[in-house]
Amino acid sequence: MRRHAQVRRYLTAFDTARLPQVFTDVVVLGSGVAALRAALEMAPPLHVTLLTKSKQTESNSYYAQGGIAAAVAVSDTVESHMADTLATGCGLSDEAVVRRVVTAAPDCVRELIAWGAAFDKVGTEIAVGREGGHSAPRILHARGDETGKEITSTLLDRVAENDSIDVREETFAIDLLTVDGAVIGVLAWHPTQGAFVVRAKRTVLATGGLGRIYRETTNPEVATGDGLAMAYRAGALVADMEFVQFHPTTLYIAGASRHLISETVRGEGGRLVDKAGRSFMPAYHPMGDLAPRDVVSRSIIEHMRRSGETHVFLDLTHLGTDVRKRFPGIAKACAQFSIDIAKDRIPVRPSAHYMIGGVRVDEFGLTTLANLYACGEVSSTWLHGANRLGSNSLLEGLVYGKIAGRRIVEELAGGAGGARPEAEGLRSDVSRSTRGELNLGDVRNSLRSLMWRNVGIVRTEEDLAEADALIEFWQSYVLDKVFDQPAGWELQNMLTLGRLIAHAALIRTETRGVHYRSDFAERDDARWQKHLLMTRGEDVIIK
């Protein structure tokens, strides 16, 4: 098996001695719930500089509809939540991690409420709903389908009030800076300030997912996997790159941007139907419309293949006119295309949604590089295993953001665990390619189409090998370029990650969770109840 990728250490040439310097205790990359919760845990006593590549509200967290899972109902238990998470993880979840996260869930909810988050209620009690894979109602929502917005806004309000947190928007983190394998900060870029260096005693990666690497995705434009790619270039261990979760239901209007249709819609009675109005999920799984996401996604793809249609439908018309108030965001999105969700069926199909793999971290969120922590979707805690249980993502970000932040405070508070980074010079001499100019948009679109077609919901050796070879070819004339704008850096990051995903999917010759190989359609615990680990320039480790 060929090595999974050959990429250079830094994307661009620089000399830190000639660049402006920012000195801080901790630099946090990202502005979703994991980044914000980590920053709030550390500041004060530490000074935190938070960099986000767009506006601070542009994150997967902010747009999350589904909710947050927590065993807060009298009829529910932490043990039940844990059992559902382990079952959905298909044998690859770490039981200790699962216990840690689901046990912390009720306290996370109480903390958010104390900080001002307003979850939906029935009377005086918090309302809880049910989603696929959950054996009990335990999903909390805010304003129906605006849970992520409510939680993120609550955290952003607290950050804005905290004088120890410096938020810098529209700032692109290009690369992690390392000396002797230890991270000392970040090379960053701002459209008016240009390149600059952030020197930090600790760095926290919370940059979110990579859904934009696929043509069909629920993720916003910012989700290009930059943090994961820069950690890989720096030498961090990454894990389980083959496990990309696809959401079964996104609004499908040809030529329009995709819009997530929350799984909660099915939890409250929405039905998947074909063009004739027939419910088809019971034929594929005993749980019908509430089957786990990977099952529903594959079932929709198979049903589309059999019928020759480009999509199926989500039917809410039997739920009454109140459905518009229950899901205001979805109702508004559909109304743009003259779809009344109380009267009309919603055209839907699956899309890339969540990266289960990521930068491997320990119980405190520490990566395999000194001084570098990671939390949220960019990390691999082994909570989700081979398939994420719905509404566990916001939960994981909150729990591990707090854990990582607390650990860093323990290391640095009182001056222990790391002196202020020195301003020693660090250079990268990357020569500019003499080869022709690139149409970045064309390469990007080609990559996204290839990933959807060959490395999507249903995979085969032939398709994966083709993707691996094509991406390697594109890398040969894109990764040698030196760009001076985010569009180029994003493309280089996306090519790096696309190759890792395709290569890992090619190696795992079984079907498990979200990774479905039609040429190896059975789960193989004897050979594959293991994780795939990768570092830059090294062979894949199976552990």
N, C-alpha and C positions, 0 to 999 in steps of 0.2 A: 504494500500500500504506500503510495506516495505521501510525502509530508503534506500537511494540510494547507500551508501557505508560506510564501516567502515575502515578507514585507519589510521595508526599511524601518529603522527605529523612530525617526522623526519625520513629520510630513513636510517640514520646511526648514530652511537654513536660518540660523539666528546666532547672536552673540549676546548673552544676557548682560554683559558689561556695558553694552551700548543701548540697552532698552530701559524704559522707565520701570521702577521697582515698587511694588506694593508689599508691605510687610504686615502679616496678620498671624494670629494664633492658629486659626483653622480656616481653610477655604472649602466651601461646599459648592458643588456643581449641580445645578438643578433647582427647580422651584415647585416640585410636586409635594405630596404629603410627606414622603420620606425625608426629602431635603429640609423642609420647613420644620418638621418635628425634631430632626437632629439639631438644627440650628437653635431652636428654642431650648433644648436640653442643655446646650453648652453656654449660652449667652444670657446674662453673665454666669460665671466669672470670666469666661474667655471672650476674646474678640473674634467675631466670625465675619468673614467676607463671603457673600453668596453671589455666585455668578449664574446667570441664566441667559440662554442664547437668543431669546425673544422677549416678549412681555412676560411678567412673572405669572400671569394667569394661563399661559400657553403650556399645558402639560396634559398628559393622559389623566392624571388625577382630577384636574379641574373638570374635564368632560365626562368623567365616569358617571354612568346612570344607575348601574345595578344596585349599589348600596354597599353596606359593610356588614359582614357576618359576625354575630356575637350571640352567645347563649344567655340572653337576658330575660327571656320569657320564663314564667313559672313552669311551663310544661317542657322546657328544654334543659339540656345539661351540657357541660363542657365535654363530658365523655362522649356524648352523641356527636357533637361537632367534630371532635377528634376522630371518631370512627369514620365519619363521612369523608373527612379530608384524607385519611389514610386509604380508604377504599378508592377514592377518585385518583389518588396518586399512583395506583397500579404497581405497588411494590417498590417504588423508588423514593418515597418520602422518608425522611428521618424522623422516627417517632419522638425523639426528645425535642426536636425543633417544633414539631406539630403541637406537642403538649405545651411548650413554652408560649407559642403564639396564641392558641385558642384559649389558654388559661388567662392570658393578659387581655383578651378581647373585652370583657365587661368593664374593666377598669379604663380601657381606652375610650369606651363610649361615655362613661361617667365624666372623664376628664374633658372630653369635647363639649359635653353639655355644660359643665362648669365654666368653660371658656366662651360659651354663648352659642354653640351649635344648636339649631332647632330641628330635631327629628320629628317626623310625622307621628301623630298620636291618634288613638281611639279613646275618646274621653280624656282621662288623665294618664293613661298608660301609653308607653311607646308602642307604636304599631310595628308588627313584624310580619314579613311575607316569606314566601317560600320560592326557591329556585331549583333548577335541575341539579340532581346529585345530593340535595339536602333532604334528610329524613324528617325534618321538623321546620316550622316557620322560625327563622332566626335572622332575616335580612332586614336591617333598618334602612329607611329612606328619608330623604328630606325633599319637600316639595315634589313628591312623586318620583320624578326621574332626574333630579338635580342634586343628588347626594354628594357627588364629587365637588361640585361647585360650592355647596354649603360648608363641607369640611375644609376645603382648601381656603375658602374666604375667611373662615374662622381663624385658621392658622396664620394667614397673611395679615390679618388685623393685629394679631399679637406680635408678629414680626415687626410691623410698622411702628409699634409702640416701644420696641426694644432698641435702646441706643447702642447696644453692643453688637448689633447686626447691621452690616453695611450691604445693601442689596444693589447689585449692578446689572441692569437689564441690557438686552441687545449686545451681550458679551459672549463671544464664541471661545470656548476652551479648545485649543488646537491639540495640545499634547501635555501629558504629565512629564515633569522634569525629574530626573533621577540622578543620584550620585551613589555609586557602589551598590546599586539595587534598592536604594531607599528613596522614596518620593519626597522631594523638597518643595514642591509647589507645582505651578501650572504656567504654561505659556498660553496667553490669551490674546484676543483681538477685539477691538471695538471700531465701528465704522468711522468715527471721527478721531479717536485717539490712536488708532493703529495697534501694532503689537506691543504688549507689555508683559511683565512677569509678576506673578503673585507668589511670594515666598511664604510658606506656611509650615508650622511644626507638624500639622496633620492635614490630610486631604480626605474629603468625603465625596465619593461618587454617588450621585442620586439622579442620574440623567435620564432615567426612564427607559422606554422600549425602542423597538426598531421596526415598527409596523410599516413604515413608508418604504421599506425595501421590497414590499409586495404591491402589485398593481391594485389589488382589492384590499382595502384596509379601513378599519374604524379609527385609526390613529391620526392625530393632527400633523401638520407639516413638519413640526419640530422633531418628530420621533424617527430619527435616522441612525440611532445606535451609536452616537459619537463617543459617549463615555466608555462603553464596552470595547469599542475599537481602540481607543487610546490606552486603555488598561492592557489590552492584548499586546499592543506595540511595546509597552513598557516592560513586558515580561510577566504580567500577572497570569495566574492559572484561570482558565475559563472552563466551564462545565456544561454538559448537556445541551449543546448548541442545536441538536436536532429537534428539540421539543419547542415548537412554536404553536401556540393555541390559536385556533380559528373560531371566531364567534359565528354562531349559526345564522343570525338574523341581522342583516344591515339593509337599509332601504336601497332598493335597486331601481334607479332611473338611468337609462342609458345616457352617458355623457355628463351626468351630474356627479358631484362629490358624494361619497357614501356617508350615510348617517346611521349610527348605531341604534338598533331597536332593542331595548333592554330585555334581558332574559326574564325580568320581573313581569313583563307583559304575559309571558306564558305561565308564569307562576300564579297569576291572577285569573287565568282562564282562557288566555289567547290560544288559538289553535292554528297549527300549520296545515294548510290545505293546498290541493292542486288547483288548476284552472277551472275544474268542474266543481270545486267546493268540497271535495272529498278529503277527509282527514286521513293522512297516510302514515304518521309516525307510529301508531300501534302495531303496524305490520313490521316495523324494524326493531322495536324494543318494548319490553313489558311496561316501562315507565312512560311510554308514549312521548308526549310533548315535553315532559319533565325529565327525559333521559339526560345523561351527562353531555356536555357541549360537544365533545369529540364525536360521540355517537350521532347527535342531531346533525352536525355539520356533514358527516359522511353520508348520512341518510338523505339529506337534501341533495347533495351532489349526485348520488345514485339515482334519486327520483328524477332529477333533471336529465340525467343521461338516458334513462328509460323513456321519458316523455318527449325528449328533444327540445324542451323549453329552456329559456335563459334564467328562469327564476321560479320560485313558488310564492305562496301568499301567506300572510299572517292575518287571521280573521279575528277581529275584536267586535264585530257588529252585534254579537249577541250579549255584549256586556253593558249595553245601554249608553246614554249620552254622557253619563258621569265619567266615562273613560277619558274624555278630553281634559277634564280637570285632574284626573289621576295621573295622566302622563302629558303635562303641558308642553314639554320640550319636544316630544315625539309628535304631538298634534301639530305644533308650529312647523316643524320640519316637513311633515307630510303636506300641510296646507299650502306650502310653496308650489306644490305640484298638483294642486286641486284635489288632494286626497283627504277626505273627512274620515278620520279613523273610527268614528262611531257609525259610519254608514258604508264605507268602502274598505275592501281588502287591501292590505299593504303589500306591494311586491318586495320580496326579500331574497337574499342569497348570502352564503357565508363570506367572511372576509378575515384577513389576518388581524389578530386582536392583541395578543399578549406573548411576550418572550419569557418562557419558563426558564431556559438556561441563562447563564450570565457569568459574571465574575465570581469565582468561588470565594466564599467567606466562612469564617469560623463562627462560634456561638456569639461573639461580640461584634460581628460585622467586619472583622479585620481580614483583608485579602492576604495573598501570599507575598505581597511587597510590603516592606516596612513602612509605617506611617500612612498607609493607604487603607481607608475603610470604604465599604460600599453597602448601600441599603436600597430597598425598593426593587423595581423591576429590573434594574441593571445588574442586580446581584443574583447569586445562586446559593440559597440557604438550604436547599433540599426540603423545603416545606411542601412544595407542590408536587414533587416527584415527576411523574411523566404526564400529568394532567392537572391543571389548577381547578379547584373547586370554586364556583362562582362566588364573588364578593369577599374572597380571602385576600385580594390584592391590596386594597386600601388598608386592610388590617395589617398585613405584613409590613407595609411601608411605615405605618405608625409605630408598630412594635419595635422593628429593627432600627428605625430612626432614633427612637428613644434609647435603645440599648447601646447603639454605637456612640451617640452623644454622651451618654453617661460614662462609658468606658474612657472616652477621650478626656473628659473632665477629670476622672480619677488619675489619668496619666499625666496631665499637664497642670492641674490646679496646684498652686503653691510653688510653681516653678520646676517641679520634677518632670522627668520624662522627655525633656527636649528644650534646648536653649533656642533663642530667637535665631532663625536661619541666617547664616552669614551671606554676604553679597558676593561670594566668590563667582568668578566667571564660568559660564557653561556655554559651550559652543556646539553647533551642529553645522557641518559643512556639506550640505546637500547641493549637488550640482544640478543646474537646470538642464532639462532634456532639450536636445537640438531637433527633436522630431516635430512633426507638424502640429497645428492647432487642433483642438478637440471641440466637437459639439457636445457639451456636457449634458444638455437635455436629452439628446438622442441616446447616449450611453445609459443615462439614468433610466429612461423609459424602457430601453431594451432589457436592462437588468431586472426591473420590476416585473415586466411581462414574463421573462424567463423564470423568475422565482415563483410566480403564481402558477405557471404552466407545468414546471418540472419539479419544484420543491414545495408544492402546496399540500393540499389535504390528502390526496392519494399519490403515493410515490412508488417508483419502480427503479431497479438498478439502471436500466437504459436511460431513463430520464435524468436521474441523479448524476450519472457519469457524464452525460451531455452537458448538464449545468456546470459541473465541476470544471470541465475542460473549457467551456466558453468563458466562464468567469476568469479562469486563469489567463486566457488569451486577452480579455479586456484589461486585466490587471497589468499585463506586460507593457501596455502603452498608456495607462492612466496613472499607475502608482509611481512611475518615474518622473512625473511632472511636478513642478513646484507652483502651487497656486497662491494667490494672495487674497482670496475671497471665500466665504463659507460654502458657496455652491461647489467649488472644487474639493474642498476638504470633506464635505458631506459625501460626495460621490466616492472618494477614496475610502472613507469609512464603510460605506455601504457595500462596496466591492469586497473589502476585507471580510466583512461579516457574512455576506452571501456565500463566499467560498467556504467559510467555516461551517455554516449550516448545511450546505450541500454535501460537504465531505463527511460530516458526522452522520448525516442521514444515510449516506452510502455505506458507511461502516456498520451501522446497527441493522443487521439482517433479521429483523423480527417486527412485529406490530406490538406497540405498547403505548397506551394513552393517546396523545395527540399525534404520535408518529405512526402512520399507517403505511405499511409496505404491502401492496397488493400481491407482490411476488413472494412475500414471506408473511402471510396473513394471520399467523398465529403468534401468540405471546410465548416466548421461550425463556422461562425462568432459569433453566439449567445453565444456559450460556449467557443470558443477557440481563439478569437482575443486577445490573451493574451500571456505573456511570462512566461517561466518556469525558476525559479531561485533556485539555490542550494548552500548550504554551508556545509562544512565537518560535518558529524554527525547529521545534522538537516533534518527535513522533507522538501519536495519540496514546494516552494512557487509559487503559480499561481497568476500572477499580470498583 
